[in-house]
Every structure is written in C-alpha cells, then in structure tokens.
C-alpha cells in the first residue's frame, strides 16, 4: 500500500524532501484592526457629510503606534480621497478634510504635497479660476475671523451668554462665515439692547 505524502512538489530522487515553509503572520494588534476596519468603512460611505465627519475624526490615529504597512495603507486611502476626479468624485469639503487629516497624521510631507497640488492645478487651467476664487474666499474668511474674533470676545462676556467665540465650520466658504457672523450678531443684540 502506497501512502500519499503531504509534499505536493516534484519528487527528487536522491534528495531529501524539503517542505515549503509557510509564512506565519503574527496576529494584528487591536489598534491596527480598528484602523483597518475604519479604512474599510470609509471606502464604503456614500454620504459626503458623514464621510467628511469620519475623516476629521481620523486624527485620533496619530496617537496609535501603527506598523509601516498600516501607515502606508492609511496614507494611500487618504490620498485617494484628496483626488478631485475619479474613482470617487468627492466634493471640495471632503477633499479638504482628507488634506487636513493627512497634514495632521503625516506632517513630514505637508509642504511637498502642497507644492505638488499647486503645480498640478497649474496644469489644468480650466479649473484654475474656481480654485483661485476659493482661495480668495478662504483668505477673506480667515481675515474676518481674525478681526471679528477679538471684537466678539470683548462684547460677548457682557451679555453673559458665551465667553468663547463659536468656531465657524472649517473650510466651507464665505457663505458659512457670513452665517456665523450674522448668528453671532443676533446673539449679541439682546444684551446690547438691555444695556441701553
């Protein structure tokens, strides 16, 4: 009776049968499993608001000690979310949320990424006017926050409502900043009328 061996390779006459070593992978740590599942979930989400919210919470991963493989995978997924075209065709707010997370988690390549992004924008002149308009609106929004913030801090404590300036939603253009400024003024009006 012939026995069948577990060796599936060619049989060499005169040479000892060498069994192939299967590579044993160590179990992933719990934090890497969590990051892996978060990456898997983010690629499935279709709602832009939820996706931007998920991406903004990815900054928590900066405190985790991830393996180089998982860091590369996380960086690759975030980089695909910064692309303006396919395969996802994401909105500007989601792309900027991904940029902010990449700048937080991987600060060593921040300036190189910004320079490459600017150079690629110059290669696509069709989108350059809208990009320029967005940059100007963001600059005006930052200026308004810079100048209106201290005024609000001076006037707000006298009303007794809020002692801190409410932060406007990040990077959503001049319309959200105007809404934030208008809501801040409306909140201040009752206190100003009471003082008169």
Protein Blocks (a to p, Z undefined) as FASTA:
>chain_A
ZZddfbfbdcdehiacddddddddddddfklmmmmmmmmmmmmpmbfklmmmmmmmmmmm
mmpccdfklmmmmmmmmmmmmpmbdfkopafklmmmmmmmmmmmmmmlmmmmmmmmmmmm
mmmmmlmmmmmmmmmmmmmmmmmmmmmmmmmmmmmmmnopafcdcdddehebjklmmmmm
mmmmmmmmmmmmmmZZ
